[in-house]
Amino acid sequence: MNSAGPFLVTSEHRRFAEFCDACRQYRYIGLCYGAPGVGKTLSARRYAGWDRFEALPYAWRADDEALAAFEGADTILYTPEIVNSPRAVADGVGQLAYILRSIREEPQRRAEKVAAEARRREEERKRVELLLDVDWLAPGSSSVVKQSLSAPEVAAAAHRQPSLAPTRLVLVDEADQLRVPSLEQLRDLFDRSDIGLVLIGMPGIEKRLARYPQLYSRVGFVHAFRSLRADEVRRLLAEHWPDLGFTLPPAGIADQEAVAAIIRITGGNFRLLRRLLQQVERILGINQLQAVTAAVVEAARESLVIGTA
């Protein structure tokens, strides 16, 4: 799933980013909960750079510029299937960590390949020079050849990295879908790896997890993801409505009664805000109107199939 349209950084997203930073730094399990439509998934995708991750082809096919964008990337976003098992969760997280590792290591692999090719050419050049310069009839020439053509010493084996490296933070969206064995599998991954873990779900997930002391005792931070404040909705409608991808009158939504109606209807819920503005755009086009008024907003509200997010 790709996030729709440009991302608008809000104060709530900044709070979410600070929360994730703390979970990574202190290697805690964090709980993030909020009502549907407030922007939890969008913020998680933005924080993890997940649109860029999903758009990248296989690491070996990506260009250098695309790979450079992942320098320092250490966060993965995992969304469990509705029917999940501990094995499926472990494999899913492990596969995402492996893909991120391959992306991070690809530039070094390419540099090593270029260096190896340069060494091969240099060795080949020396071999040719040796064949031409050595007096093969002179005494001791064979020992000179053997010494010159001896293979270089093999470097010691690289230090074995942790299984999820370079991943340092795992975001788990829709964690409400996880059953207890799957949650315990995540706890086991957390205990065995040097990572932070963020579980994202609906309100009440914190109460559900509190019933499992072994898991809940590892929770270090809890973050309540809130709806947009009224002043943020006003700023969004005044300054950033073109970024949402809608076609509205050039003046935007200047009618303060219309703005107040939008705030009242949506309650700051970002998903519901987008749905309402889609209906406003449709009504303006059908009726060839040039201004967004409170009446247009109310008509759009009545057109919504689902009145809440």
C-alpha positions as CSV (number, residue, x, y, z in Angstrom):
1,M,0.0,0.0,0.0
2,N,1.3,3.4,-1.0
3,S,0.4,6.5,0.9
4,A,-1.9,8.7,-1.1
5,G,-0.5,12.1,-2.1
6,P,2.1,14.3,-0.5
7,F,2.7,14.0,3.2
8,L,1.9,16.9,5.5
9,V,4.1,17.1,8.6
10,T,1.9,17.9,11.6
11,S,2.7,18.4,15.2
12,E,1.3,14.9,15.9
13,H,3.6,13.3,13.4
14,R,6.5,15.1,15.0
15,R,5.5,13.7,18.4
16,F,5.2,10.2,16.8
17,A,8.8,10.6,15.3
18,E,10.1,11.6,18.8
19,F,8.4,8.6,20.3
20,C,10.0,6.2,17.7
21,D,13.4,7.8,18.2
22,A,13.2,7.1,21.9
23,C,12.2,3.5,21.3
24,R,15.2,3.0,19.0
25,Q,17.7,4.8,21.3
26,Y,16.7,3.1,24.5
27,R,15.7,-0.3,22.9
28,Y,12.2,-0.4,24.4
29,I,8.9,-1.7,23.3
30,G,6.6,1.2,22.5
31,L,2.8,1.2,22.2
32,C,1.1,3.7,19.8
33,Y,-2.7,3.8,19.7
34,G,-5.2,6.1,18.1
35,A,-8.6,6.1,16.5
36,P,-8.9,5.0,12.8
37,G,-8.1,7.6,10.3
38,V,-5.9,9.9,12.5
39,G,-2.8,9.2,10.5
40,K,-0.9,6.4,12.3
41,T,-0.1,4.3,9.3
42,L,0.8,7.4,7.2
43,S,3.2,8.6,9.9
44,A,4.7,5.1,10.3
45,R,5.3,4.9,6.5
46,R,6.8,8.3,6.5
47,Y,9.1,7.6,9.4
48,A,10.3,4.4,7.9
49,G,10.6,5.8,4.4
50,W,8.4,2.9,3.3
51,D,7.2,4.4,0.0
52,R,10.8,4.6,-1.1
53,F,11.5,1.1,0.2
54,E,8.5,-0.5,-1.7
55,A,9.3,1.5,-4.9
56,L,12.9,0.2,-5.0
57,P,13.5,-2.7,-7.4
58,Y,15.9,-5.5,-6.4
59,A,19.0,-4.0,-4.8
60,W,21.2,-5.4,-7.5
61,R,19.1,-3.6,-10.2
62,A,18.8,-0.2,-8.4
63,D,20.9,2.7,-9.4
64,D,23.5,4.3,-7.2
65,E,21.4,7.3,-6.5
66,A,18.4,5.2,-5.3
67,L,20.7,3.2,-3.0
68,A,22.4,6.3,-1.6
69,A,18.9,7.4,-0.3
70,F,19.0,4.4,2.1
71,E,22.3,5.4,3.8
72,G,21.7,5.1,7.5
73,A,18.3,3.5,7.1
74,D,17.6,1.2,10.0
75,T,13.7,1.0,10.4
76,I,11.3,-1.5,8.9
77,L,7.5,-1.5,8.8
78,Y,5.8,-4.8,9.2
79,T,2.0,-5.3,8.7
80,P,0.8,-8.8,9.8
81,E,-1.7,-10.8,7.8
82,I,-5.2,-11.2,9.3
83,V,-4.5,-14.9,9.8
84,N,-1.0,-15.0,11.3
85,S,1.2,-17.4,13.2
86,P,4.5,-17.0,15.1
87,R,6.4,-18.5,12.2
88,A,4.8,-16.2,9.7
89,V,5.6,-13.2,11.9
90,A,9.2,-14.2,12.4
91,D,9.7,-14.9,8.7
92,G,8.0,-11.6,7.7
93,V,10.1,-9.5,10.0
94,G,13.2,-11.4,9.0
95,Q,12.6,-11.1,5.3
96,L,12.1,-7.3,5.6
97,A,15.3,-7.0,7.6
98,Y,17.2,-9.1,5.0
99,I,16.0,-6.9,2.2
100,L,17.1,-3.7,4.1
101,R,20.5,-5.3,4.8
102,S,20.9,-6.2,1.1
103,I,20.1,-2.6,0.1
104,R,22.5,-1.2,2.7
105,E,25.3,-3.5,1.6
106,E,24.9,-3.2,-2.1
107,P,27.0,0.0,-2.5
108,Q,29.9,-1.7,-0.6
109,R,29.5,-4.9,-2.7
110,R,29.7,-2.9,-5.9
111,A,32.8,-1.0,-4.6
112,E,34.4,-4.3,-3.7
113,K,33.6,-5.7,-7.1
114,V,35.3,-2.8,-8.8
115,A,38.3,-3.1,-6.5
116,A,38.5,-6.9,-7.2
117,E,38.4,-6.2,-10.9
118,A,41.2,-3.7,-10.6
119,R,43.3,-6.2,-8.6
120,R,42.6,-8.8,-11.2
121,R,43.8,-6.6,-14.0
122,E,46.9,-5.6,-12.0
123,E,47.8,-9.2,-11.3
124,E,47.2,-10.1,-15.0
125,R,49.5,-7.2,-16.0
126,K,52.2,-8.5,-13.6
127,R,51.9,-12.0,-14.9
128,V,52.4,-10.8,-18.5
129,E,55.4,-8.7,-17.5
130,L,56.8,-11.6,-15.6
131,L,56.5,-13.9,-18.6
132,L,58.2,-11.4,-20.8
133,D,61.0,-10.3,-18.4
134,V,62.1,-13.5,-16.7
135,D,65.0,-15.3,-18.2
136,W,63.5,-18.8,-18.1
137,L,66.9,-20.5,-18.8
138,A,68.6,-18.8,-15.9
139,P,69.1,-20.8,-12.6
140,G,66.5,-20.0,-9.9
141,S,64.0,-18.5,-12.3
142,S,61.2,-21.0,-11.3
143,S,61.4,-19.9,-7.6
144,V,61.0,-16.2,-8.7
145,V,57.9,-17.1,-10.7
146,K,56.3,-19.1,-7.8
147,Q,56.9,-16.2,-5.4
148,S,55.5,-13.6,-7.8
149,L,52.4,-15.7,-8.6
150,S,51.5,-16.8,-5.1
151,A,47.9,-16.1,-4.1
152,P,47.3,-13.2,-1.7
153,E,46.4,-14.0,1.9
154,V,42.7,-14.5,2.5
155,A,41.2,-12.0,4.9
156,A,39.8,-13.2,8.2
157,A,36.1,-13.8,8.3
158,A,33.9,-10.8,8.9
159,H,32.4,-10.3,12.3
160,R,29.1,-12.1,12.4
161,Q,26.3,-9.5,12.6
162,P,23.1,-9.9,14.6
163,S,20.3,-11.6,12.6
164,L,18.3,-8.4,12.0
165,A,21.2,-6.0,11.5
166,P,21.3,-3.2,10.4
167,T,17.7,-2.9,11.5
168,R,17.4,-1.1,14.9
169,L,13.7,-0.4,15.0
170,V,10.7,-2.5,13.9
171,L,7.3,-0.8,13.5
172,V,4.4,-3.2,13.6
173,D,1.2,-1.7,12.1
174,E,-2.3,-3.1,12.9
175,A,-0.8,-5.0,15.8
176,D,-4.4,-5.6,17.0
177,Q,-4.5,-8.5,14.5
178,L,-1.7,-10.4,16.3
179,R,-2.7,-13.3,18.5
180,V,-0.9,-13.9,21.8
181,P,1.6,-16.5,20.3
182,S,2.5,-14.0,17.6
183,L,3.0,-11.2,20.1
184,E,5.2,-13.6,22.1
185,Q,7.2,-14.2,18.9
186,L,7.8,-10.5,18.6
187,R,8.8,-10.4,22.2
188,D,11.3,-13.2,21.6
189,L,12.7,-11.3,18.5
190,F,13.0,-8.2,20.7
191,D,14.9,-10.1,23.4
192,R,17.3,-11.8,21.0
193,S,18.1,-8.7,18.8
194,D,19.4,-5.3,19.6
195,I,16.3,-3.5,18.4
196,G,13.4,-1.3,19.5
197,L,9.9,-2.4,18.8
198,V,6.8,-0.2,18.2
199,L,3.3,-1.8,18.2
200,I,0.7,0.4,16.5
201,G,-3.0,-0.3,16.9
202,M,-6.4,0.9,18.1
203,P,-7.3,2.3,21.5
204,G,-7.5,-0.5,24.0
205,I,-4.4,-2.3,22.8
206,E,-2.5,-1.1,25.8
207,K,-5.2,-2.6,28.1
208,R,-5.1,-5.9,26.2
209,L,-1.3,-6.2,26.5
210,A,-1.4,-5.3,30.2
211,R,-2.8,-8.8,30.7
212,Y,0.5,-10.3,29.6
213,P,3.1,-9.2,32.2
214,Q,6.1,-10.8,30.5
215,L,5.4,-8.7,27.4
216,Y,4.0,-5.6,29.1
217,S,7.0,-5.3,31.5
218,R,9.2,-4.5,28.5
219,V,7.0,-1.6,27.4
220,G,8.9,1.7,27.9
221,F,6.8,4.3,26.1
222,V,3.1,4.7,25.3
223,H,2.0,7.3,22.7
224,A,-1.6,8.3,22.0
225,F,-1.9,9.5,18.4
226,R,-4.5,12.3,18.4
227,S,-6.6,13.9,15.7
228,L,-5.6,17.2,14.1
229,R,-6.2,20.3,16.3
230,A,-8.6,22.9,15.0
231,D,-5.8,25.4,14.3
232,E,-4.0,22.7,12.3
233,V,-7.1,22.0,10.2
234,R,-7.4,25.8,9.6
235,R,-3.8,26.0,8.5
236,L,-4.1,23.0,6.3
237,L,-7.1,24.4,4.6
238,A,-5.6,27.8,4.2
239,E,-2.1,26.9,3.1
240,H,-1.8,23.3,2.1
241,W,-5.0,22.2,0.5
242,P,-3.3,22.0,-3.0
243,D,-0.9,19.4,-1.5
244,L,-3.9,17.2,-0.8
245,G,-4.4,16.7,-4.6
246,F,-7.9,18.3,-4.8
247,T,-9.1,20.8,-7.4
248,L,-10.8,23.6,-5.5
249,P,-11.4,27.3,-6.4
250,P,-8.2,29.4,-6.6
251,A,-9.1,31.1,-3.4
252,G,-9.3,27.8,-1.6
253,I,-11.7,27.6,1.3
254,A,-11.9,31.2,2.5
255,D,-15.4,31.1,4.0
256,Q,-14.9,30.8,7.8
257,E,-18.3,29.2,8.2
258,A,-17.3,26.5,5.8
259,V,-14.0,26.0,7.6
260,A,-15.9,25.7,10.9
261,A,-18.3,23.2,9.4
262,I,-15.4,21.1,8.1
263,I,-13.8,21.1,11.6
264,R,-17.0,20.2,13.2
265,I,-17.8,17.3,10.8
266,T,-14.4,15.7,10.7
267,G,-13.3,16.3,14.3
268,G,-9.7,16.6,12.9
269,N,-9.8,13.1,11.5
270,F,-7.4,13.2,8.5
271,R,-9.1,10.3,6.6
272,L,-12.5,11.8,7.1
273,L,-11.2,15.2,6.1
274,R,-9.9,13.8,2.8
275,R,-13.3,12.1,2.1
276,L,-15.2,15.2,2.8
277,L,-13.0,17.4,0.6
278,Q,-13.4,14.8,-2.2
279,Q,-17.1,15.2,-2.0
280,V,-16.8,19.0,-1.9
281,E,-14.7,18.8,-5.1
282,R,-17.3,16.6,-6.7
283,I,-20.3,18.9,-5.8
284,L,-18.4,22.0,-7.0
285,G,-17.8,20.4,-10.3
286,I,-21.3,19.1,-10.8
287,N,-22.9,22.4,-9.9
288,Q,-20.2,24.6,-11.5
289,L,-19.7,26.5,-8.3
290,Q,-16.8,28.9,-7.7
291,A,-16.8,29.1,-3.9
292,V,-16.8,26.6,-1.0
293,T,-19.6,27.6,1.4
294,A,-21.0,26.0,4.5
295,A,-24.0,24.8,2.4
296,V,-21.6,23.0,0.0
297,V,-19.8,21.4,3.0
298,E,-23.1,20.2,4.4
299,A,-24.2,18.8,1.1
300,A,-20.9,17.0,0.9
301,R,-21.5,15.6,4.4
302,E,-24.8,14.2,3.3
303,S,-23.2,12.5,0.3
304,L,-20.7,10.6,2.4
305,V,-21.5,6.9,2.4
306,I,-19.7,6.5,5.8
307,G,-20.1,9.4,8.1
308,T,-17.1,8.4,10.3
309,A,-13.6,7.2,9.6
